[in-house]
Amino acid sequence: MGILDRFRLDGRVAIVTGASSGLGVAFAKALAEAGADVSLAARRVEKLEATKALVEAAGRRALAVRTDVTSVADCQALVDATIAEFGRVDILVNN
């Protein structure tokens, strides 16, 4: 088993906030390349679609959810949507 095999995330589900640009996009792409399905959160939902395409290009499933992390209701809706789509949450990247 190689070192990269030890970091596989197959079967895991991640939420990445701030996934519409910068580090959030990089985190989402890296998680997908490691095997995780990714729920993408940001206020700019139109930009989330580009990140969603990157995750899907890596062969993983993605969900884009418009989320303002300063809103408790939005955060709860993000978690609820993720569980409804993927059945679980294993990883949270608060970006």
VMD Tcl script that builds the backbone (N, CA, C; Angstrom):
set m [mol new atoms 285]
animate dup $m
set s [atomselect $m all]
$s set {name element resname resid chain x y z} {
  {N N MET 1 A 0.841 -1.180 0.000}
  {CA C MET 1 A 0.000 0.000 0.000}
  {C C MET 1 A 0.887 1.244 0.000}
  {N N GLY 2 A 0.644 2.132 -0.970}
  {CA C GLY 2 A 1.407 3.367 -1.056}
  {C C GLY 2 A 0.891 4.423 -0.085}
  {N N ILE 3 A 1.665 5.441 0.104}
  {CA C ILE 3 A 1.300 6.506 1.057}
  {C C ILE 3 A -0.001 7.195 0.677}
  {N N LEU 4 A -0.226 7.423 -0.605}
  {CA C LEU 4 A -1.450 8.089 -1.016}
  {C C LEU 4 A -2.684 7.225 -0.769}
  {N N ASP 5 A -2.518 5.915 -0.811}
  {CA C ASP 5 A -3.631 5.010 -0.523}
  {C C ASP 5 A -4.109 5.159 0.920}
  {N N ARG 6 A -3.229 5.531 1.796}
  {CA C ARG 6 A -3.587 5.707 3.211}
  {C C ARG 6 A -4.479 6.928 3.435}
  {N N PHE 7 A -4.529 7.807 2.453}
  {CA C PHE 7 A -5.315 9.029 2.581}
  {C C PHE 7 A -6.579 9.009 1.730}
  {N N ARG 8 A -6.968 7.856 1.225}
  {CA C ARG 8 A -8.183 7.742 0.403}
  {C C ARG 8 A -9.414 8.067 1.241}
  {N N LEU 9 A -10.391 8.695 0.610}
  {CA C LEU 9 A -11.638 9.083 1.273}
  {C C LEU 9 A -12.845 8.434 0.603}
  {N N ASP 10 A -12.638 7.297 -0.035}
  {CA C ASP 10 A -13.739 6.610 -0.699}
  {C C ASP 10 A -14.875 6.351 0.288}
  {N N GLY 11 A -16.093 6.637 -0.152}
  {CA C GLY 11 A -17.266 6.408 0.680}
  {C C GLY 11 A -17.529 7.496 1.709}
  {N N ARG 12 A -16.707 8.513 1.727}
  {CA C ARG 12 A -16.886 9.618 2.683}
  {C C ARG 12 A -17.623 10.766 2.015}
  {N N VAL 13 A -18.237 11.606 2.859}
  {CA C VAL 13 A -18.961 12.783 2.380}
  {C C VAL 13 A -18.407 14.001 3.101}
  {N N ALA 14 A -18.076 15.022 2.320}
  {CA C ALA 14 A -17.516 16.257 2.879}
  {C C ALA 14 A -18.426 17.442 2.581}
  {N N ILE 15 A -18.442 18.389 3.495}
  {CA C ILE 15 A -19.045 19.703 3.264}
  {C C ILE 15 A -17.897 20.697 3.216}
  {N N VAL 16 A -17.892 21.551 2.204}
  {CA C VAL 16 A -16.888 22.608 2.099}
  {C C VAL 16 A -17.617 23.938 1.990}
  {N N THR 17 A -17.404 24.814 2.969}
  {CA C THR 17 A -17.959 26.154 2.878}
  {C C THR 17 A -16.984 27.046 2.114}
  {N N GLY 18 A -17.484 28.142 1.584}
  {CA C GLY 18 A -16.640 29.037 0.798}
  {C C GLY 18 A -16.135 28.365 -0.460}
  {N N ALA 19 A -16.929 27.464 -1.018}
  {CA C ALA 19 A -16.493 26.638 -2.143}
  {C C ALA 19 A -16.659 27.291 -3.503}
  {N N SER 20 A -16.949 28.581 -3.523}
  {CA C SER 20 A -17.149 29.252 -4.811}
  {C C SER 20 A -15.875 29.850 -5.390}
  {N N SER 21 A -14.796 29.913 -4.595}
  {CA C SER 21 A -13.553 30.498 -5.102}
  {C C SER 21 A -12.376 30.116 -4.210}
  {N N GLY 22 A -11.195 30.379 -4.716}
  {CA C GLY 22 A -9.962 30.251 -3.949}
  {C C GLY 22 A -9.727 28.905 -3.299}
  {N N LEU 23 A -9.385 28.948 -2.011}
  {CA C LEU 23 A -9.072 27.735 -1.277}
  {C C LEU 23 A -10.248 26.776 -1.210}
  {N N GLY 24 A -11.465 27.291 -1.150}
  {CA C GLY 24 A -12.637 26.424 -1.107}
  {C C GLY 24 A -12.728 25.529 -2.323}
  {N N VAL 25 A -12.433 26.076 -3.488}
  {CA C VAL 25 A -12.419 25.282 -4.720}
  {C C VAL 25 A -11.313 24.234 -4.634}
  {N N ALA 26 A -10.140 24.629 -4.167}
  {CA C ALA 26 A -9.016 23.700 -4.052}
  {C C ALA 26 A -9.318 22.569 -3.068}
  {N N PHE 27 A -9.934 22.903 -1.926}
  {CA C PHE 27 A -10.306 21.871 -0.950}
  {C C PHE 27 A -11.306 20.894 -1.554}
  {N N ALA 28 A -12.328 21.415 -2.219}
  {CA C ALA 28 A -13.363 20.565 -2.811}
  {C C ALA 28 A -12.768 19.632 -3.860}
  {N N LYS 29 A -11.918 20.168 -4.706}
  {CA C LYS 29 A -11.289 19.364 -5.756}
  {C C LYS 29 A -10.392 18.283 -5.154}
  {N N ALA 30 A -9.606 18.632 -4.156}
  {CA C ALA 30 A -8.709 17.661 -3.515}
  {C C ALA 30 A -9.498 16.551 -2.824}
  {N N LEU 31 A -10.563 16.908 -2.138}
  {CA C LEU 31 A -11.389 15.901 -1.473}
  {C C LEU 31 A -12.000 14.943 -2.492}
  {N N ALA 32 A -12.471 15.505 -3.605}
  {CA C ALA 32 A -13.055 14.665 -4.660}
  {C C ALA 32 A -11.989 13.745 -5.258}
  {N N GLU 33 A -10.815 14.260 -5.500}
  {CA C GLU 33 A -9.735 13.444 -6.064}
  {C C GLU 33 A -9.322 12.332 -5.105}
  {N N ALA 34 A -9.531 12.555 -3.796}
  {CA C ALA 34 A -9.229 11.536 -2.799}
  {C C ALA 34 A -10.379 10.542 -2.642}
  {N N GLY 35 A -11.519 10.802 -3.311}
  {CA C GLY 35 A -12.615 9.846 -3.317}
  {C C GLY 35 A -13.885 10.258 -2.609}
  {N N ALA 36 A -13.929 11.451 -2.035}
  {CA C ALA 36 A -15.120 11.886 -1.301}
  {C C ALA 36 A -16.150 12.530 -2.229}
  {N N ASP 37 A -17.423 12.348 -1.887}
  {CA C ASP 37 A -18.482 13.147 -2.481}
  {C C ASP 37 A -18.510 14.449 -1.704}
  {N N VAL 38 A -18.892 15.553 -2.367}
  {CA C VAL 38 A -18.725 16.859 -1.735}
  {C C VAL 38 A -19.979 17.706 -1.859}
  {N N SER 39 A -20.405 18.247 -0.714}
  {CA C SER 39 A -21.469 19.227 -0.670}
  {C C SER 39 A -20.802 20.600 -0.616}
  {N N LEU 40 A -21.141 21.446 -1.565}
  {CA C LEU 40 A -20.481 22.736 -1.752}
  {C C LEU 40 A -21.375 23.863 -1.259}
  {N N ALA 41 A -20.820 24.746 -0.454}
  {CA C ALA 41 A -21.610 25.833 0.124}
  {C C ALA 41 A -20.946 27.180 -0.103}
  {N N ALA 42 A -21.757 28.160 -0.485}
  {CA C ALA 42 A -21.297 29.547 -0.621}
  {C C ALA 42 A -22.508 30.418 -0.914}
  {N N ARG 43 A -22.321 31.708 -0.804}
  {CA C ARG 43 A -23.416 32.637 -1.122}
  {C C ARG 43 A -23.605 32.791 -2.624}
  {N N ARG 44 A -22.524 32.662 -3.385}
  {CA C ARG 44 A -22.594 32.865 -4.840}
  {C C ARG 44 A -22.837 31.529 -5.533}
  {N N VAL 45 A -24.096 31.144 -5.611}
  {CA C VAL 45 A -24.455 29.824 -6.124}
  {C C VAL 45 A -24.039 29.638 -7.579}
  {N N GLU 46 A -24.028 30.714 -8.355}
  {CA C GLU 46 A -23.629 30.583 -9.758}
  {C C GLU 46 A -22.168 30.156 -9.874}
  {N N LYS 47 A -21.324 30.589 -8.940}
  {CA C LYS 47 A -19.916 30.180 -8.952}
  {C C LYS 47 A -19.745 28.755 -8.422}
  {N N LEU 48 A -20.678 28.306 -7.597}
  {CA C LEU 48 A -20.620 26.937 -7.099}
  {C C LEU 48 A -20.757 25.924 -8.224}
  {N N GLU 49 A -21.465 26.296 -9.274}
  {CA C GLU 49 A -21.667 25.375 -10.386}
  {C C GLU 49 A -20.336 24.990 -11.045}
  {N N ALA 50 A -19.396 25.930 -11.108}
  {CA C ALA 50 A -18.079 25.635 -11.674}
  {C C ALA 50 A -17.325 24.653 -10.773}
  {N N THR 51 A -17.418 24.841 -9.461}
  {CA C THR 51 A -16.773 23.922 -8.528}
  {C C THR 51 A -17.431 22.550 -8.610}
  {N N LYS 52 A -18.739 22.545 -8.727}
  {CA C LYS 52 A -19.470 21.282 -8.865}
  {C C LYS 52 A -18.966 20.509 -10.087}
  {N N ALA 53 A -18.735 21.204 -11.182}
  {CA C ALA 53 A -18.228 20.557 -12.398}
  {C C ALA 53 A -16.839 19.953 -12.161}
  {N N LEU 54 A -15.987 20.612 -11.387}
  {CA C LEU 54 A -14.657 20.074 -11.071}
  {C C LEU 54 A -14.750 18.786 -10.255}
  {N N VAL 55 A -15.643 18.786 -9.276}
  {CA C VAL 55 A -15.835 17.597 -8.443}
  {C C VAL 55 A -16.342 16.443 -9.295}
  {N N GLU 56 A -17.317 16.728 -10.138}
  {CA C GLU 56 A -17.881 15.689 -10.994}
  {C C GLU 56 A -16.862 15.197 -12.027}
  {N N ALA 57 A -15.982 16.075 -12.485}
  {CA C ALA 57 A -14.926 15.673 -13.416}
  {C C ALA 57 A -13.941 14.711 -12.756}
  {N N ALA 58 A -13.844 14.785 -11.432}
  {CA C ALA 58 A -12.989 13.867 -10.677}
  {C C ALA 58 A -13.712 12.544 -10.408}
  {N N GLY 59 A -14.939 12.417 -10.928}
  {CA C GLY 59 A -15.679 11.174 -10.786}
  {C C GLY 59 A -16.491 11.046 -9.517}
  {N N ARG 60 A -16.709 12.148 -8.820}
  {CA C ARG 60 A -17.452 12.120 -7.563}
  {C C ARG 60 A -18.761 12.884 -7.711}
  {N N ARG 61 A -19.652 12.680 -6.769}
  {CA C ARG 61 A -20.925 13.395 -6.766}
  {C C ARG 61 A -20.761 14.708 -6.006}
  {N N ALA 62 A -21.538 15.712 -6.453}
  {CA C ALA 62 A -21.458 17.027 -5.818}
  {C C ALA 62 A -22.856 17.601 -5.671}
  {N N LEU 63 A -23.030 18.412 -4.649}
  {CA C LEU 63 A -24.266 19.123 -4.392}
  {C C LEU 63 A -23.908 20.570 -4.103}
  {N N ALA 64 A -24.518 21.507 -4.820}
  {CA C ALA 64 A -24.281 22.932 -4.596}
  {C C ALA 64 A -25.459 23.504 -3.819}
  {N N VAL 65 A -25.163 24.130 -2.681}
  {CA C VAL 65 A -26.209 24.685 -1.815}
  {C C VAL 65 A -25.859 26.124 -1.481}
  {N N ARG 66 A -26.758 27.053 -1.856}
  {CA C ARG 66 A -26.542 28.453 -1.494}
  {C C ARG 66 A -26.612 28.570 0.024}
  {N N THR 67 A -25.519 29.058 0.623}
  {CA C THR 67 A -25.426 29.114 2.077}
  {C C THR 67 A -24.710 30.379 2.517}
  {N N ASP 68 A -25.327 31.079 3.447}
  {CA C ASP 68 A -24.675 32.189 4.138}
  {C C ASP 68 A -24.331 31.658 5.523}
  {N N VAL 69 A -23.057 31.426 5.800}
  {CA C VAL 69 A -22.673 30.786 7.057}
  {C C VAL 69 A -22.949 31.647 8.289}
  {N N THR 70 A -23.328 32.897 8.106}
  {CA C THR 70 A -23.717 33.717 9.249}
  {C C THR 70 A -25.172 33.468 9.641}
  {N N SER 71 A -25.865 32.654 8.860}
  {CA C SER 71 A -27.264 32.322 9.133}
  {C C SER 71 A -27.358 30.887 9.656}
  {N N VAL 72 A -27.837 30.745 10.885}
  {CA C VAL 72 A -28.009 29.416 11.470}
  {C C VAL 72 A -28.968 28.586 10.617}
  {N N ALA 73 A -30.015 29.196 10.126}
  {CA C ALA 73 A -30.992 28.480 9.297}
  {C C ALA 73 A -30.347 27.970 8.007}
  {N N ASP 74 A -29.496 28.779 7.374}
  {CA C ASP 74 A -28.797 28.343 6.158}
  {C C ASP 74 A -27.860 27.171 6.452}
  {N N CYS 75 A -27.153 27.234 7.568}
  {CA C CYS 75 A -26.233 26.155 7.930}
  {C C CYS 75 A -26.994 24.856 8.177}
  {N N GLN 76 A -28.127 24.952 8.858}
  {CA C GLN 76 A -28.933 23.760 9.099}
  {C C GLN 76 A -29.476 23.209 7.784}
  {N N ALA 77 A -29.894 24.102 6.889}
  {CA C ALA 77 A -30.398 23.666 5.586}
  {C C ALA 77 A -29.298 22.970 4.777}
  {N N LEU 78 A -28.064 23.442 4.898}
  {CA C LEU 78 A -26.922 22.815 4.223}
  {C C LEU 78 A -26.714 21.386 4.720}
  {N N VAL 79 A -26.701 21.216 6.027}
  {CA C VAL 79 A -26.521 19.879 6.600}
  {C C VAL 79 A -27.692 18.980 6.207}
  {N N ASP 80 A -28.906 19.502 6.296}
  {CA C ASP 80 A -30.089 18.715 5.939}
  {C C ASP 80 A -30.050 18.274 4.478}
  {N N ALA 81 A -29.671 19.188 3.583}
  {CA C ALA 81 A -29.591 18.862 2.160}
  {C C ALA 81 A -28.502 17.819 1.896}
  {N N THR 82 A -27.395 17.939 2.599}
  {CA C THR 82 A -26.293 16.987 2.431}
  {C C THR 82 A -26.711 15.592 2.876}
  {N N ILE 83 A -27.347 15.509 4.022}
  {CA C ILE 83 A -27.798 14.207 4.516}
  {C C ILE 83 A -28.875 13.625 3.611}
  {N N ALA 84 A -29.775 14.478 3.115}
  {CA C ALA 84 A -30.811 13.992 2.198}
  {C C ALA 84 A -30.204 13.443 0.913}
  {N N GLU 85 A -29.148 14.082 0.417}
  {CA C GLU 85 A -28.527 13.671 -0.845}
  {C C GLU 85 A -27.562 12.501 -0.678}
  {N N PHE 86 A -26.728 12.541 0.373}
  {CA C PHE 86 A -25.645 11.573 0.517}
  {C C PHE 86 A -25.796 10.628 1.713}
  {N N GLY 87 A -26.705 10.948 2.622}
  {CA C GLY 87 A -26.962 10.063 3.760}
  {C C GLY 87 A -26.090 10.234 4.977}
  {N N ARG 88 A -25.114 11.127 4.910}
  {CA C ARG 88 A -24.188 11.296 6.026}
  {C C ARG 88 A -23.302 12.508 5.816}
  {N N VAL 89 A -22.571 12.889 6.851}
  {CA C VAL 89 A -21.505 13.887 6.782}
  {C C VAL 89 A -20.335 13.341 7.573}
  {N N ASP 90 A -19.175 13.247 6.928}
  {CA C ASP 90 A -17.973 12.740 7.582}
  {C C ASP 90 A -16.920 13.813 7.799}
  {N N ILE 91 A -16.892 14.794 6.913}
  {CA C ILE 91 A -15.819 15.794 6.901}
  {C C ILE 91 A -16.454 17.172 6.760}
  {N N LEU 92 A -15.963 18.131 7.522}
  {CA C LEU 92 A -16.420 19.512 7.410}
  {C C LEU 92 A -15.216 20.421 7.268}
  {N N VAL 93 A -15.176 21.167 6.173}
  {CA C VAL 93 A -14.128 22.161 5.969}
  {C C VAL 93 A -14.778 23.526 6.088}
  {N N ASN 94 A -14.523 24.190 7.208}
  {CA C ASN 94 A -15.033 25.543 7.435}
  {C C ASN 94 A -14.025 26.520 6.831}
  {N N ASN 95 A -14.244 26.858 5.585}
  {CA C ASN 95 A -13.296 27.708 4.864}
  {C C ASN 95 A -13.797 29.139 4.862}
}
mol reanalyze $m
mol bondsrecalc $m
mol representation Tube
mol addrep $m
